[in-house]
Amino acid sequence: MSRLPLLKTLLCFSLLALALPVSAEPETETNPQELKSISLGQITPLYRSKLIYLAGQPTKEDLPLIQKDGVKTVVNLRTEKELDWDEAGLVRMLELDYVAIPFLTPETLTPAVFDQCRGVLNDQARHPLILHSASANRVGAIWLVHRVLDDDVEFDAALKEAKQVGLRTPGYIDQAKAYIAAQKK
């Protein structure tokens, strides 16, 4: 009995198996496929999602490290009065883009703030970018809206991610919910 037909069959199945696409991990709505806790300088907390870094306040010493990591844009959600040093000046000295979209209280987290943040986050030419506030609480509010409206993630999954990033203020969650509802009309 010849083994040639058996070998041909095995070879065909092997070639078919090589041609099939392979996925490293399944992507689901609840899988925060790209949200990863990372370490860079003294920044706490710090997460990365694809080319977006979500962070608490970087120090003066952290900004050169951010630059070396390839970040092109620094987005600051803090007000000028909260910082006792010239972050904008240092960022520009490092030849990075600087965007300030300050808000502090839930009442100052307006639709215009959400619109401006979404515009920056969705502008691929600004990536990689770092979005930061003092403790990432405000970052979490922006992230919640971005994930629901721009990445089509279910609200509960996006809220879980936002809380992981640093979201703690109920008023920010309320503002995000209202903005999302208005955008989905």
Rosetta blueprint (number, residue, H / E / L):
1 M L
2 S L
3 R L
4 L H
5 P H
6 L H
7 L H
8 K H
9 T H
10 L H
11 L H
12 C H
13 F H
14 S H
15 L H
16 L H
17 A H
18 L H
19 A H
20 L L
21 P L
22 V L
23 S L
24 A L
25 E L
26 P L
27 E L
28 T L
29 E L
30 T L
31 N L
32 P L
33 Q L
34 E L
35 L E
36 K E
37 S E
38 I L
39 S L
40 L L
41 G L
42 Q L
43 I L
44 T L
45 P L
46 L E
47 Y E
48 R E
49 S E
50 K L
51 L L
52 I E
53 Y E
54 L E
55 A E
56 G L
57 Q L
58 P L
59 T L
60 K L
61 E L
62 D H
63 L H
64 P H
65 L H
66 I H
67 Q H
68 K H
69 D L
70 G L
71 V L
72 K L
73 T E
74 V E
75 V E
76 N E
77 L L
78 R L
79 T L
80 E H
81 K H
82 E H
83 L L
84 D L
85 W L
86 D L
87 E H
88 A H
89 G H
90 L H
91 V H
92 R H
93 M H
94 L L
95 E L
96 L L
97 D E
98 Y E
99 V E
100 A E
101 I L
102 P L
103 F L
104 L L
105 T L
106 P H
107 E H
108 T H
109 L L
110 T L
111 P H
112 A H
113 V H
114 F H
115 D H
116 Q H
117 C H
118 R H
119 G H
120 V H
121 L H
122 N L
123 D L
124 Q H
125 A H
126 R H
127 H L
128 P L
129 L E
130 I E
131 L E
132 H E
133 S L
134 A L
135 S L
136 A L
137 N H
138 R H
139 V H
140 G H
141 A H
142 I H
143 W H
144 L H
145 V H
146 H H
147 R H
148 V H
149 L H
150 D L
151 D L
152 D L
153 V L
154 E L
155 F H
156 D H
157 A H
158 A H
159 L H
160 K H
161 E H
162 A H
163 K H
164 Q H
165 V H
166 G L
167 L L
168 R L
169 T L
170 P H
171 G H
172 Y H
173 I H
174 D H
175 Q H
176 A H
177 K H
178 A H
179 Y H
180 I H
181 A H
182 A H
183 Q H
184 K L
185 K L
